[in-house]
Amino acid sequence: MKKIVIEEKEFYLKDIKQLYPAVLVKTGYKDETTEMSLEWLDLEAKGRVEVAGYGLFILTKKDKKHSFRYESRDELDTTISLVAKQL
């Protein structure tokens, strides 16, 4: 059975509903953040938002969400590359 490993956590591909990267931006309400697509950040944000970090997210078929957060986009890109090599 094909699986991927992210930060020593194993996921079987058959159990994954979604796997996606995102930027975490501050909403302006206390310490709240929300996920936005990297494409939106690159094309539309134009410096108008405060980036709180980056993440790689997995939603399983049982609707459990796993979050892997990173301080920089480079760290996220490294993880994405490692995951891609496993596929």
Buried (B, 14 or more C-beta within 10 A) or exposed (E): EEEBEBEEEEBEEEEBEEBEBBBBBBEEEEEEBEBBEBEEBEEEBEEEBEBBBBBBBBBBEEEEEBEBBBEEBEBBBEBBEEBEEEE
